[in-house]
Amino acid sequence: MSMITIGILFLAVFFALMIAIGIWGMRKTKTLGDFFLGGRSLGPWVSAAAYGTSYFSAVVFIGFAGTQGWQFGLNSLWIALGNALAGSCAAWLVLARRTRRMTQNLDTMTMPEFLQARYGAKHLKTVAASIIFFFLLPYSASVFKGLGHLFENAFGIRYDIALLVIIAFTGVYLILGGYFAIAVTDFIQGIIMFVGSAALIIAIASKGGGLVAMLGKAAEQYQAHVPPAQQPSALTIGSLVFMTSFGVWALPQMTQKFYAIRNEAVIPRAAIVTTIFALMIGVAAYLTGAFSHVFFSLESVPRGPDGKILYDSIVPTLLTEQLTGSLQYLLALILLLVLSASMSTLSSLVLVSSSSVAIDLYPQARLNAGTGKTASVAMMRFLSAIFIVISYFISRFQISIIVYLMSLSWGVVSGAFAAPYILGLYSRRVTKAGAYAGLAAGVATMITLFFTLGPSRSPLAASIAIIAPFGVTALVSAFTRPPEKAILDKAFGE
C-alpha cells in the first residue's frame, strides 16, 4: 500500500470523526455562551488539550523545527523547555484562577469585553476587537497556507484544492459545534499529537544509533555546519524563548481556555497535563530539527535555486527520506499529527476572530435571557463561516500587505494586551488611561521595531513590545484616576 493511500485512509477516518463531533456539539450548543465557551463546563483533561493543541501548529513542526533546529542546534531545546514551563505551566498557575474568577464576576466572554468591563472604558472593547480582527485573521490565513502546502507536497493535491478541502472540514465542525466541538476534537487531536511525537523521537533516534549517540553526533555536526561566528547569540535565543513562552499569556485564543474551565479545582491538574504535553511536542519538534545535522551535510541540505538553505523543507525532507518501508505508517501518522496541530490552532483563531465582530463590535449579538446569553449563535456561526472564507482568499492570493500583518501578528496582539490584561488581574490601581496607554505602547513598539530591526529580529522586537507596556501602564496609572470603586469591587469579587 502506497504512502498516499495510507495517508488518505487516515485522513478519511480523521475527517469523519471531526464531522461527527461537530454534529454532536451542535446538539449541546444552545446559547452564545455555549458556542464560545462551551458553557464554562470543561474539565482538566479537555481544557489542557485545548490549550496545548492551540499552542502548537504546523509552524512548530515544519518552520520552527527546521529553522531553529539547523541554526541553533541542540540549543533549540531551550525553546521547548520555555514553552513547557513558562508558556504552559506558569500560564495556568499565574493566570487561570484570576481570569476564570474575574471574567465570571464581570460576566464577560472575550478579551475586549473583559478589558472594557474591568476598566470601565467605553471604547476599549472596540479598539481591542479591531486589533484582534486585523491581526489574528491574517495569522489564521498563514496556518491555512501551511496546511495547503503540506497537502500539496504529501498527497500531490493542488494547493488551491487542498485549501478548499481543509476549509470545508474545519468549517463543518467549528460552525456546527462551536467551542465544545473544538475542545473535544482538540482532546482527540492532542492524543494523536502526543503519540505521534513520541513515535517520531524513537524512530529518528533509532536511525542514528539511539538517542544518546544522536545527541553527540548532532552537537558535533552542528559545530561543523554552523561556524561560531554564525551561531545565534544568547540574546537571540533568549528573545525567541521569551516571545514564544510569555507571548502566549496575552493571546486571546489562549486566554479563552481559562474562561471556559468548569471551576478552579480544574487548574492544578490542567497545568500538569499541559506541561507534559508541551514538553513532549516541543522536544519532538526541535530535537528532530537539531538531528537534521546528522542526516544532512552542507551539500545535501535542501537548498533553493539561489543556493540558500530552504529551512521549511528540512524536516519534511528528513521524514520522507528516513521513514521508508515499514515506517510509512509512521510517516502517515506524523502528517496527521501536523494536520491535528494546525486544525486545532486554526479553529481557535477563527472562533476568536469572528467573536471580535459577533460579540464585541455588534452589541445586539448579546441579549440577556435569564442566566445565559442567547441568540446570536446563528450570527456567530455565520461570521465564523465568513472568516474562514476570507482566510481562504488571503491564503490563496497572498496579498502583500497581509503578509506583513502575518509577520507582525504575534507581537502586536501580545504587546497590546499583556500589560492591561495581566496587571488588571492583580492590581486595583491600574487605571483606564493606563490600560489605553499600555495597549497603544505595545502596538506602536512592535510596529516600530519590526521595521527598524527588520523581520529577522522580530522575536526581539516582540519581546520588547511585550515588556515595555508594563512600565508605561504602571507609570500612567500612577498619575491618573483609578476606575470607580463599584467596578473594582465587582471585578475582584468584593
Long-range contacts (C-beta under 8 A, 24 or more apart in sequence): 3-328, 3-331, 3-332, 4-154, 4-155, 4-156, 6-328, 6-329, 6-332, 7-154, 7-155, 7-332, 7-335, 7-336, 8-155, 10-332, 10-333, 10-335, 10-336, 11-336, 11-339, 14-336, 14-339, 14-340, 15-169, 17-185, 17-188, 18-169, 18-172, 18-173, 18-185, 18-343, 19-169, 19-172, 19-173, 21-173, 21-177, 21-181, 21-184, 21-185, 21-188, 22-172, 22-173, 22-174, 22-175, 22-176, 22-177, 22-181, 23-176, 23-177, 24-177, 24-181, 24-184, 25-173, 25-176, 25-177, 25-178, 25-180, 25-181, 25-184, 26-176, 26-177, 26-181, 28-177, 28-180, 29-176, 29-177, 29-178, 29-180, 29-181, 29-377, 30-372, 30-374, 30-377, 31-369, 31-372, 31-373, 31-374, 31-377, 32-109, 32-359, 32-365, 32-366, 32-372, 32-373, 32-374, 32-375, 32-376, 32-377, 32-380, 33-109, 33-372, 33-373, 34-178, 34-179, 34-180, 34-372, 34-377, 35-178, 35-179, 35-377, 35-380, 35-381, 36-109, 36-110, 36-178, 36-179, 36-256, 36-351, 36-355, 36-359, 36-380, 37-109, 37-179, 37-256, 37-259, 37-260, 38-178, 38-179, 38-180, 38-183, 38-260, 39-180, 40-104, 40-259, 40-260, 40-261, 40-262, 41-260, 41-262, 42-183, 42-260, 42-261, 42-262, 42-266, 43-261, 43-262, 43-266, 44-261, 44-266, 44-267, 44-269, 44-270, 44-273, 45-187, 45-269, 45-270, 45-273, 46-183, 46-184, 46-186, 46-187, 47-183, 47-257, 47-260, 47-261, 47-266, 47-270, 48-190, 48-269, 48-270, 48-271, 48-273, 48-274, 48-277, 49-183, 49-186, 49-187, 49-189, 49-190, 49-191, 49-273, 49-277, 50-182, 50-183, 50-186, 50-187, 50-257, 50-260, 50-344, 50-348, 51-88, 51-92, 51-254, 51-257, 51-270, 51-274, 52-88, 52-186, 52-190, 52-193, 52-273, 52-274, 52-277, 52-278, 52-281, 53-186, 53-189, 53-190, 53-193, 53-340, 53-341, 53-344, 53-345, 54-186, 54-253, 54-254, 54-257, 54-344, 54-345, 54-348, 55-83, 55-87, 55-88, 55-248, 55-254, 55-278, 55-345, 56-193, 56-278, 56-281, 56-282, 56-285, 56-341, 56-345, 57-143, 57-146, 57-341, 57-342, 57-344, 57-345, 57-346, 58-143, 58-146, 58-147, 58-150, 58-338, 58-339, 58-341, 58-342, 59-142, 59-143, 59-146, 60-281, 60-282, 60-285, 60-341, 61-285, 61-288, 61-315, 61-337, 61-338, 61-341, 62-146, 62-150, 62-312, 62-315, 62-316, 62-338, 63-146, 63-311, 63-312, 64-285, 64-286, 64-289, 65-285, 65-286, 65-288, 65-289, 65-314, 65-315, 66-289, 66-292, 66-311, 66-312, 66-313, 66-314, 66-315, 67-289, 67-311, 67-312, 67-314, 68-240, 68-286, 68-289, 69-286, 69-287, 69-288, 69-289, 69-290, 69-291, 69-292, 69-314, 69-315, 70-225, 70-226, 70-289, 70-290, 70-292, 70-293, 70-301, 70-309, 70-311, 70-314, 71-226, 71-231, 71-232, 71-311, 72-231, 72-232, 72-237, 72-290, 73-218, 73-219, 73-222, 73-226, 73-231, 73-290, 73-293, 74-215, 74-218, 74-219, 74-222, 74-290, 75-232, 75-237, 76-286, 76-289, 76-290, 77-282, 77-283, 77-286, 77-287, 77-290, 78-237, 78-241, 79-237, 79-240, 79-241, 79-244, 79-245, 79-282, 79-286, 80-278, 80-279, 80-281, 80-282, 80-283, 80-285, 80-286, 80-287, 81-241, 81-279, 81-282, 82-241, 82-242, 82-244, 82-245, 83-244, 83-245, 83-278, 83-282, 84-275, 84-276, 84-278, 84-279, 84-282, 85-245, 85-275, 86-245, 86-246, 87-244, 87-245, 87-246, 87-248, 87-249, 87-278, 88-271, 88-274, 88-275, 88-277, 88-278, 89-271, 89-272, 89-274, 89-275, 91-248, 91-249, 91-254, 92-258, 92-267, 92-270, 92-271, 92-274, 93-267, 93-268, 93-271, 94-249, 95-249, 95-255, 95-258, 95-422, 95-425, 96-258, 96-261, 96-264, 96-267, 96-270, 96-271, 97-264, 97-267, 98-425, 98-426, 99-255, 99-258, 99-259, 99-425, 100-258, 100-259, 100-261, 100-263, 100-264, 100-267, 101-264, 101-493, 102-425, 102-491, 102-492, 102-493, 103-258, 103-259, 105-490, 105-491, 105-492, 105-493, 106-490, 106-491, 109-259, 109-355, 109-359, 109-373, 110-252, 110-256, 110-352, 110-355, 110-356, 110-359, 110-360, 111-252, 111-255, 111-256, 111-417, 111-421, 112-356, 112-360, 113-359, 113-360, 114-421, 114-424, 115-417, 115-420, 115-421, 115-424, 115-435, 117-487, 117-491, 118-424, 118-435, 118-483, 118-487, 118-491, 119-420, 119-424, 119-430, 119-431, 119-432, 119-435, 119-483, 119-487, 120-432, 120-483, 120-484, 120-487, 121-432, 121-435, 121-436, 124-432, 124-435, 124-436, 124-439, 125-360, 126-360, 126-361, 127-436, 127-439, 128-360, 128-416, 128-417, 128-439, 129-356, 129-357, 129-360, 129-361, 130-356, 130-361, 131-412, 131-413, 131-416, 131-417, 131-439, 131-443, 132-252, 132-352, 132-353, 132-356, 132-360, 132-413, 133-353, 133-356, 133-357, 133-361, 134-405, 135-405, 135-408, 135-409, 135-412, 135-413, 136-252, 136-253, 136-349, 136-352, 136-353, 136-356, 136-409, 136-413, 137-353, 137-387, 137-390, 137-391, 137-394, 138-394, 138-402, 138-405, 138-406, 138-409, 139-349, 139-406, 139-409, 139-410, 140-346, 140-349, 140-350, 140-353, 140-387, 140-391, 141-390, 141-391, 141-394, 141-395, 141-402, 141-406, 142-395, 142-406, 142-409, 143-342, 143-345, 143-346, 143-349, 144-346, 144-391, 144-392, 144-394, 144-395, 145-395, 145-398, 146-342, 147-339, 147-342, 147-343, 147-346, 148-395, 150-335, 150-338, 150-339, 150-342, 153-316, 154-335, 160-396, 163-392, 163-395, 163-396, 164-392, 166-343, 167-388, 167-389, 167-391, 167-392, 169-343, 170-343, 170-346, 170-347, 170-350, 170-388, 171-384, 171-385, 171-388, 173-347, 174-347, 174-350, 174-351, 174-384, 174-388, 175-381, 175-384, 175-385, 176-381, 178-351, 178-377, 178-380, 178-381, 179-256, 179-260, 179-351, 182-344, 182-347, 182-348, 182-351, 183-260, 185-343, 185-344, 185-347, 186-344, 188-340, 189-340, 189-341, 189-343, 189-344, 190-277, 190-340, 190-344, 192-333, 192-336, 192-337, 192-340, 193-277, 193-281, 193-337, 193-340, 193-341, 194-277, 194-280, 194-281, 195-333, 196-333, 196-334, 196-336, 196-337, 197-280, 197-281, 197-283, 197-284, 197-285, 197-337, 198-280, 198-284, 199-330, 199-333, 199-334, 200-284, 200-288, 200-330, 200-334, 200-337, 201-283, 201-284, 201-287, 201-288, 203-322, 203-323, 203-327, 203-330, 204-287, 204-288, 204-291, 204-318, 204-322, 205-291, 207-295, 207-322, 208-291, 208-294, 208-295, 214-291, 214-294, 217-293, 217-294, 218-290, 218-291, 218-293, 218-294, 221-293, 221-294, 222-290, 222-293, 225-293, 225-297, 225-298, 235-460, 236-457, 236-459, 236-460, 239-459, 239-460, 239-462, 239-463, 240-459, 242-459, 242-463, 242-466, 243-410, 243-411, 243-414, 243-459, 243-462, 243-463, 243-466, 244-459, 246-414, 246-418, 246-466, 247-410, 247-411, 247-414, 247-418, 247-462, 247-463, 247-466, 248-414, 249-414, 249-418, 249-422, 250-413, 250-414, 250-416, 250-417, 250-418, 250-421, 250-422, 250-466, 251-410, 251-413, 251-414, 251-417, 252-352, 252-413, 252-417, 253-345, 253-348, 253-349, 253-351, 253-352, 255-421, 256-348, 256-351, 256-352, 281-341, 288-315, 288-318, 289-314, 289-315, 291-318, 292-318, 295-321, 295-322, 350-384, 350-387, 350-388, 350-391, 351-384, 353-387, 354-380, 354-383, 354-384, 354-386, 354-387, 355-380, 357-383, 358-383, 407-450, 407-455, 407-458, 408-446, 408-447, 408-450, 408-458, 410-462, 411-446, 411-450, 411-458, 411-461, 411-462, 411-465, 411-466, 412-442, 412-443, 412-446, 412-447, 412-465, 414-442, 414-462, 414-465, 414-466, 415-441, 415-442, 415-443, 415-445, 415-446, 415-462, 415-465, 415-466, 415-468, 415-469, 416-442, 416-443, 416-469, 417-442, 418-442, 418-466, 418-469, 418-470, 419-469, 419-470, 419-472, 419-473, 420-469, 420-473, 422-470, 423-470, 423-473, 423-474, 424-491, 428-482, 428-488, 428-492, 429-477, 429-478, 429-482, 430-473, 430-474, 430-477, 430-482, 431-476, 431-477, 431-480, 431-481, 431-482, 431-483, 432-480, 432-481, 432-483, 433-476, 433-477, 433-480, 433-481, 434-472, 434-473, 434-474, 434-475, 434-476, 434-477, 434-480, 435-473, 437-469, 437-472, 437-473, 437-476, 438-469, 438-470, 438-472, 438-473, 438-476, 439-469, 441-468, 441-469, 441-472, 441-473, 442-466, 442-468, 442-469, 445-469
